[in-house]
Amino acid sequence: MQVYLDIQNVYYAKNAEATRYDYRFVQSQTIPGIPILPSIGIRGKF
């Protein structure tokens, strides 16, 4: 059995996941990705 901790976005970077436009496609706004996301798990090998 193994226990692990996986952390995504450790540096809390504001990476752009998508771009949103207004109805005329004149102004744009970036949509940031996930904030810090820790996950804990248990892995078993047989």
C-alpha distance matrix in Angstrom:
0.0 3.8 6.8 10.0 13.7 16.2 19.9 22.7 26.3 25.6 29.3 30.5 32.7 35.2 34.5 36.9 35.2 38.5 42.2 44.3 48.0 50.9 53.0 55.4 52.6 54.3 51.8 48.1 45.2 41.6 38.7 35.8 32.2 29.4 29.2 26.1 23.1 19.8 16.8 13.4 10.4 6.9 5.7 4.4 6.6 9.1
3.8 0.0 3.8 6.5 10.3 12.8 16.4 19.3 22.8 22.0 25.7 27.0 29.2 31.8 31.3 33.7 32.3 35.7 39.4 41.6 45.4 48.3 50.6 52.8 50.0 51.5 48.9 45.2 42.2 38.6 35.8 32.8 29.2 26.4 26.0 22.9 20.1 16.7 14.0 10.8 8.3 5.6 5.0 6.2 8.5 11.7
6.8 3.8 0.0 3.8 7.1 10.2 13.6 16.8 20.2 19.2 23.0 24.1 26.6 29.1 28.9 31.5 30.1 33.6 37.1 39.2 43.0 45.9 48.3 50.5 47.8 49.2 46.5 42.8 39.6 36.1 33.2 30.1 26.6 23.6 22.9 19.7 16.9 13.4 10.8 7.4 5.8 4.5 6.3 8.8 11.8 15.1
10.0 6.5 3.8 0.0 3.8 6.5 10.0 13.2 16.5 15.6 19.3 20.6 22.9 25.5 25.3 27.9 26.7 30.3 33.8 36.1 39.9 42.8 45.3 47.4 44.6 45.8 43.1 39.4 36.3 32.7 29.9 26.8 23.3 20.4 19.7 16.4 13.9 10.5 8.4 5.8 5.4 6.4 7.8 11.1 13.7 17.3
13.7 10.3 7.1 3.8 0.0 3.8 6.6 10.1 13.2 12.2 15.9 17.0 19.5 22.1 22.2 25.0 24.0 27.6 31.0 33.2 37.0 39.8 42.5 44.6 41.8 42.9 40.0 36.4 33.1 29.6 26.8 23.5 20.2 17.2 16.2 12.8 10.5 7.0 5.8 4.6 6.5 9.1 11.0 14.6 17.2 20.9
16.2 12.8 10.2 6.5 3.8 0.0 3.8 6.6 10.1 9.8 13.6 14.4 16.6 19.1 18.7 21.4 20.4 24.1 27.5 29.9 33.6 36.6 39.2 41.2 38.3 39.5 36.7 33.0 29.9 26.3 23.6 20.3 16.9 14.2 13.7 10.6 8.3 5.8 5.3 6.4 8.2 11.2 12.5 16.2 18.5 22.2
19.9 16.4 13.6 10.0 6.6 3.8 0.0 3.8 6.7 6.2 10.0 10.7 13.0 15.6 15.7 18.6 18.1 21.8 25.0 27.3 31.1 33.9 36.8 38.7 35.8 36.7 33.7 30.1 26.9 23.3 20.7 17.3 14.1 11.4 10.3 7.0 5.7 4.3 6.3 8.7 11.4 14.7 16.2 20.0 22.3 26.0
22.7 19.3 16.8 13.2 10.1 6.6 3.8 0.0 3.8 5.6 8.7 8.8 10.3 12.5 12.1 14.9 14.4 18.1 21.3 23.8 27.5 30.5 33.3 35.1 32.1 33.1 30.2 26.6 23.4 19.8 17.3 13.9 10.6 8.5 8.2 5.9 5.2 6.4 8.4 11.6 13.9 17.3 18.5 22.2 24.3 28.0
26.3 22.8 20.2 16.5 13.2 10.1 6.7 3.8 0.0 3.8 5.5 5.2 6.5 9.1 9.2 12.5 12.8 16.5 19.4 22.0 25.5 28.5 31.6 33.1 30.1 30.7 27.7 24.1 20.9 17.3 15.3 11.6 8.9 7.5 6.6 5.2 6.8 8.9 11.8 15.0 17.5 20.9 22.2 26.0 28.0 31.7
25.6 22.0 19.2 15.6 12.2 9.8 6.2 5.6 3.8 0.0 3.8 5.5 7.9 11.2 12.2 15.7 16.4 20.1 22.8 25.3 28.8 31.7 34.9 36.4 33.3 33.6 30.5 27.0 23.8 20.3 18.4 14.7 12.4 10.8 8.7 6.0 8.1 8.9 12.1 14.7 17.6 20.8 22.3 26.0 28.1 31.8
29.3 25.7 23.0 19.3 15.9 13.6 10.0 8.7 5.5 3.8 0.0 3.8 5.5 9.2 10.7 14.4 16.0 19.5 21.7 24.3 27.5 30.4 33.8 34.9 31.8 31.8 28.6 25.3 22.0 18.8 17.5 13.7 12.4 11.6 9.5 8.1 11.1 12.4 15.8 18.5 21.4 24.6 26.0 29.7 31.7 35.4
30.5 27.0 24.1 20.6 17.0 14.4 10.7 8.8 5.2 5.5 3.8 0.0 3.8 6.5 8.8 12.2 13.7 17.0 19.1 21.3 24.6 27.2 30.7 32.0 29.1 29.1 25.8 22.5 19.1 16.0 14.4 10.6 9.5 8.7 6.2 6.1 9.6 12.0 15.5 18.6 21.7 25.2 26.8 30.6 32.8 36.5
32.7 29.2 26.6 22.9 19.5 16.6 13.0 10.3 6.5 7.9 5.5 3.8 0.0 3.8 5.7 9.3 11.5 14.6 16.5 19.0 22.2 25.0 28.4 29.5 26.4 26.3 23.1 19.8 16.6 13.4 12.5 8.8 8.5 9.2 8.1 9.0 12.1 14.8 18.0 21.3 24.0 27.5 28.8 32.5 34.4 38.1
35.2 31.8 29.1 25.5 22.1 19.1 15.6 12.5 9.1 11.2 9.2 6.5 3.8 0.0 3.8 6.4 9.1 11.6 13.1 15.4 18.5 21.3 24.7 25.8 22.8 22.7 19.5 16.1 12.9 9.7 8.9 5.6 6.6 8.5 8.3 10.6 13.5 16.7 19.7 23.3 26.0 29.5 30.9 34.6 36.6 40.2
34.5 31.3 28.9 25.3 22.2 18.7 15.7 12.1 9.2 12.2 10.7 8.8 5.7 3.8 0.0 3.8 6.3 9.2 11.2 14.2 17.4 20.6 23.8 24.8 21.5 21.8 19.0 15.4 12.6 9.0 8.3 5.5 5.7 8.5 9.8 11.9 14.0 17.3 19.8 23.3 25.6 29.0 29.9 33.5 35.3 38.8
36.9 33.7 31.5 27.9 25.0 21.4 18.6 14.9 12.5 15.7 14.4 12.2 9.3 6.4 3.8 0.0 3.8 5.7 7.5 10.6 13.7 17.1 20.2 21.1 17.8 18.4 15.8 12.1 9.5 5.8 5.6 4.6 6.1 9.8 11.8 14.6 16.3 19.8 22.0 25.7 27.7 31.1 32.0 35.5 37.2 40.6
35.2 32.3 30.1 26.7 24.0 20.4 18.1 14.4 12.8 16.4 16.0 13.7 11.5 9.1 6.3 3.8 0.0 3.8 7.2 10.1 13.6 17.0 19.7 21.1 18.0 19.3 17.0 13.2 10.9 7.4 5.8 5.5 5.3 8.8 11.8 14.6 15.4 18.9 20.5 24.2 25.9 29.3 30.0 33.4 35.1 38.3
38.5 35.7 33.6 30.3 27.6 24.1 21.8 18.1 16.5 20.1 19.5 17.0 14.6 11.6 9.2 5.7 3.8 0.0 3.8 6.7 10.1 13.5 16.0 17.4 14.3 16.0 13.9 10.3 8.6 5.9 5.2 7.3 8.4 11.8 14.8 18.0 18.7 22.3 23.8 27.5 29.2 32.5 33.2 36.5 38.2 41.3
42.2 39.4 37.1 33.8 31.0 27.5 25.0 21.3 19.4 22.8 21.7 19.1 16.5 13.1 11.2 7.5 7.2 3.8 0.0 3.8 6.6 10.2 13.0 14.0 10.8 12.2 10.2 6.6 5.7 4.4 5.9 9.0 11.2 14.7 17.3 20.7 21.8 25.5 27.2 31.0 32.8 36.2 36.9 40.3 42.0 45.1
44.3 41.6 39.2 36.1 33.2 29.9 27.3 23.8 22.0 25.3 24.3 21.3 19.0 15.4 14.2 10.6 10.1 6.7 3.8 0.0 3.8 6.9 9.7 11.4 8.9 10.5 8.5 5.6 5.2 6.1 7.1 10.8 13.3 16.3 18.9 22.5 23.5 27.3 29.0 32.8 34.6 38.0 39.0 42.3 44.2 47.2
48.0 45.4 43.0 39.9 37.0 33.6 31.1 27.5 25.5 28.8 27.5 24.6 22.2 18.5 17.4 13.7 13.6 10.1 6.6 3.8 0.0 3.8 6.6 7.6 5.2 7.0 5.8 4.4 6.4 8.8 10.6 14.3 17.0 20.1 22.5 26.1 27.3 31.1 32.8 36.6 38.4 41.8 42.7 46.1 47.8 50.8
50.9 48.3 45.9 42.8 39.8 36.6 33.9 30.5 28.5 31.7 30.4 27.2 25.0 21.3 20.6 17.1 17.0 13.5 10.2 6.9 3.8 0.0 3.8 5.5 5.2 6.5 5.8 6.6 8.7 11.7 13.3 17.0 19.9 22.7 24.9 28.6 29.9 33.6 35.4 39.2 41.1 44.5 45.6 48.9 50.9 53.8
53.0 50.6 48.3 45.3 42.5 39.2 36.8 33.3 31.6 34.9 33.8 30.7 28.4 24.7 23.8 20.2 19.7 16.0 13.0 9.7 6.6 3.8 0.0 3.8 5.6 7.9 8.8 10.0 12.3 15.1 16.5 20.3 22.8 25.6 28.0 31.7 32.6 36.4 37.9 41.6 43.3 46.7 47.6 50.8 52.7 55.5
55.4 52.8 50.5 47.4 44.6 41.2 38.7 35.1 33.1 36.4 34.9 32.0 29.5 25.8 24.8 21.1 21.1 17.4 14.0 11.4 7.6 5.5 3.8 0.0 3.8 5.4 7.8 10.0 13.1 16.1 18.2 21.9 24.6 27.7 30.0 33.7 34.9 38.6 40.3 44.0 45.7 49.1 50.0 53.2 54.9 57.7
52.6 50.0 47.8 44.6 41.8 38.3 35.8 32.1 30.1 33.3 31.8 29.1 26.4 22.8 21.5 17.8 18.0 14.3 10.8 8.9 5.2 5.2 5.6 3.8 0.0 3.8 5.9 7.2 10.6 13.2 15.6 19.1 21.8 25.1 27.5 31.1 32.3 36.0 37.7 41.5 43.2 46.6 47.3 50.5 52.1 55.0
54.3 51.5 49.2 45.8 42.9 39.5 36.7 33.1 30.7 33.6 31.8 29.1 26.3 22.7 21.8 18.4 19.3 16.0 12.2 10.5 7.0 6.5 7.9 5.4 3.8 0.0 3.8 6.7 10.3 13.4 16.3 19.6 22.8 26.1 28.1 31.6 33.3 37.0 39.1 42.9 44.8 48.2 49.1 52.5 54.1 57.2
51.8 48.9 46.5 43.1 40.0 36.7 33.7 30.2 27.7 30.5 28.6 25.8 23.1 19.5 19.0 15.8 17.0 13.9 10.2 8.5 5.8 5.8 8.8 7.8 5.9 3.8 0.0 3.8 7.0 10.4 13.4 16.5 19.9 23.1 24.8 28.4 30.2 34.0 36.2 40.0 42.1 45.7 46.7 50.2 52.0 55.2
48.1 45.2 42.8 39.4 36.4 33.0 30.1 26.6 24.1 27.0 25.3 22.5 19.8 16.1 15.4 12.1 13.2 10.3 6.6 5.6 4.4 6.6 10.0 10.0 7.2 6.7 3.8 0.0 3.8 6.8 9.8 13.0 16.2 19.5 21.4 25.0 26.7 30.5 32.6 36.4 38.5 42.0 43.0 46.5 48.3 51.4
45.2 42.2 39.6 36.3 33.1 29.9 26.9 23.4 20.9 23.8 22.0 19.1 16.6 12.9 12.6 9.5 10.9 8.6 5.7 5.2 6.4 8.7 12.3 13.1 10.6 10.3 7.0 3.8 0.0 3.8 6.6 9.6 13.0 16.2 17.8 21.4 23.3 27.1 29.3 33.1 35.4 39.0 40.1 43.7 45.6 48.9
41.6 38.6 36.1 32.7 29.6 26.3 23.3 19.8 17.3 20.3 18.8 16.0 13.4 9.7 9.0 5.8 7.4 5.9 4.4 6.1 8.8 11.7 15.1 16.1 13.2 13.4 10.4 6.8 3.8 0.0 3.8 6.3 9.6 13.0 14.8 18.3 20.0 23.8 26.0 29.8 32.0 35.6 36.6 40.2 42.1 45.4
38.7 35.8 33.2 29.9 26.8 23.6 20.7 17.3 15.3 18.4 17.5 14.4 12.5 8.9 8.3 5.6 5.8 5.2 5.9 7.1 10.6 13.3 16.5 18.2 15.6 16.3 13.4 9.8 6.6 3.8 0.0 3.8 6.7 9.8 11.9 15.5 17.0 20.7 22.8 26.6 28.8 32.4 33.6 37.2 39.3 42.5
35.8 32.8 30.1 26.8 23.5 20.3 17.3 13.9 11.6 14.7 13.7 10.6 8.8 5.6 5.5 4.6 5.5 7.3 9.0 10.8 14.3 17.0 20.3 21.9 19.1 19.6 16.5 13.0 9.6 6.3 3.8 0.0 3.8 6.8 8.6 12.0 13.8 17.5 19.9 23.7 26.1 29.7 31.0 34.7 36.8 40.2
32.2 29.2 26.6 23.3 20.2 16.9 14.1 10.6 8.9 12.4 12.4 9.5 8.5 6.6 5.7 6.1 5.3 8.4 11.2 13.3 17.0 19.9 22.8 24.6 21.8 22.8 19.9 16.2 13.0 9.6 6.7 3.8 0.0 3.8 6.6 9.6 10.7 14.4 16.5 20.3 22.5 26.1 27.3 30.9 33.0 36.4
29.4 26.4 23.6 20.4 17.2 14.2 11.4 8.5 7.5 10.8 11.6 8.7 9.2 8.5 8.5 9.8 8.8 11.8 14.7 16.3 20.1 22.7 25.6 27.7 25.1 26.1 23.1 19.5 16.2 13.0 9.8 6.8 3.8 0.0 3.8 6.6 7.2 11.0 13.2 17.0 19.4 23.1 24.6 28.3 30.7 34.1
29.2 26.0 22.9 19.7 16.2 13.7 10.3 8.2 6.6 8.7 9.5 6.2 8.1 8.3 9.8 11.8 11.8 14.8 17.3 18.9 22.5 24.9 28.0 30.0 27.5 28.1 24.8 21.4 17.8 14.8 11.9 8.6 6.6 3.8 0.0 3.8 6.1 9.7 12.7 16.3 19.2 23.0 24.9 28.7 31.3 34.8
26.1 22.9 19.7 16.4 12.8 10.6 7.0 5.9 5.2 6.0 8.1 6.1 9.0 10.6 11.9 14.6 14.6 18.0 20.7 22.5 26.1 28.6 31.7 33.7 31.1 31.6 28.4 25.0 21.4 18.3 15.5 12.0 9.6 6.6 3.8 0.0 3.8 6.5 10.0 13.3 16.5 20.2 22.3 26.0 28.7 32.2
23.1 20.1 16.9 13.9 10.5 8.3 5.7 5.2 6.8 8.1 11.1 9.6 12.1 13.5 14.0 16.3 15.4 18.7 21.8 23.5 27.3 29.9 32.6 34.9 32.3 33.3 30.2 26.7 23.3 20.0 17.0 13.8 10.7 7.2 6.1 3.8 0.0 3.8 6.6 10.2 13.2 16.9 19.0 22.7 25.5 29.0
19.8 16.7 13.4 10.5 7.0 5.8 4.3 6.4 8.9 8.9 12.4 12.0 14.8 16.7 17.3 19.8 18.9 22.3 25.5 27.3 31.1 33.6 36.4 38.6 36.0 37.0 34.0 30.5 27.1 23.8 20.7 17.5 14.4 11.0 9.7 6.5 3.8 0.0 3.8 6.8 10.1 13.8 16.2 19.9 22.8 26.3
16.8 14.0 10.8 8.4 5.8 5.3 6.3 8.4 11.8 12.1 15.8 15.5 18.0 19.7 19.8 22.0 20.5 23.8 27.2 29.0 32.8 35.4 37.9 40.3 37.7 39.1 36.2 32.6 29.3 26.0 22.8 19.9 16.5 13.2 12.7 10.0 6.6 3.8 0.0 3.8 6.6 10.4 12.8 16.5 19.5 22.9
13.4 10.8 7.4 5.8 4.6 6.4 8.7 11.6 15.0 14.7 18.5 18.6 21.3 23.3 23.3 25.7 24.2 27.5 31.0 32.8 36.6 39.2 41.6 44.0 41.5 42.9 40.0 36.4 33.1 29.8 26.6 23.7 20.3 17.0 16.3 13.3 10.2 6.8 3.8 0.0 3.8 7.2 10.2 13.7 17.0 20.3
10.4 8.3 5.8 5.4 6.5 8.2 11.4 13.9 17.5 17.6 21.4 21.7 24.0 26.0 25.6 27.7 25.9 29.2 32.8 34.6 38.4 41.1 43.3 45.7 43.2 44.8 42.1 38.5 35.4 32.0 28.8 26.1 22.5 19.4 19.2 16.5 13.2 10.1 6.6 3.8 0.0 3.8 6.6 10.1 13.4 16.7
6.9 5.6 4.5 6.4 9.1 11.2 14.7 17.3 20.9 20.8 24.6 25.2 27.5 29.5 29.0 31.1 29.3 32.5 36.2 38.0 41.8 44.5 46.7 49.1 46.6 48.2 45.7 42.0 39.0 35.6 32.4 29.7 26.1 23.1 23.0 20.2 16.9 13.8 10.4 7.2 3.8 0.0 3.8 6.7 10.3 13.3
5.7 5.0 6.3 7.8 11.0 12.5 16.2 18.5 22.2 22.3 26.0 26.8 28.8 30.9 29.9 32.0 30.0 33.2 36.9 39.0 42.7 45.6 47.6 50.0 47.3 49.1 46.7 43.0 40.1 36.6 33.6 31.0 27.3 24.6 24.9 22.3 19.0 16.2 12.8 10.2 6.6 3.8 0.0 3.8 6.8 10.2
4.4 6.2 8.8 11.1 14.6 16.2 20.0 22.2 26.0 26.0 29.7 30.6 32.5 34.6 33.5 35.5 33.4 36.5 40.3 42.3 46.1 48.9 50.8 53.2 50.5 52.5 50.2 46.5 43.7 40.2 37.2 34.7 30.9 28.3 28.7 26.0 22.7 19.9 16.5 13.7 10.1 6.7 3.8 0.0 3.8 6.7
6.6 8.5 11.8 13.7 17.2 18.5 22.3 24.3 28.0 28.1 31.7 32.8 34.4 36.6 35.3 37.2 35.1 38.2 42.0 44.2 47.8 50.9 52.7 54.9 52.1 54.1 52.0 48.3 45.6 42.1 39.3 36.8 33.0 30.7 31.3 28.7 25.5 22.8 19.5 17.0 13.4 10.3 6.8 3.8 0.0 3.8
9.1 11.7 15.1 17.3 20.9 22.2 26.0 28.0 31.7 31.8 35.4 36.5 38.1 40.2 38.8 40.6 38.3 41.3 45.1 47.2 50.8 53.8 55.5 57.7 55.0 57.2 55.2 51.4 48.9 45.4 42.5 40.2 36.4 34.1 34.8 32.2 29.0 26.3 22.9 20.3 16.7 13.3 10.2 6.7 3.8 0.0
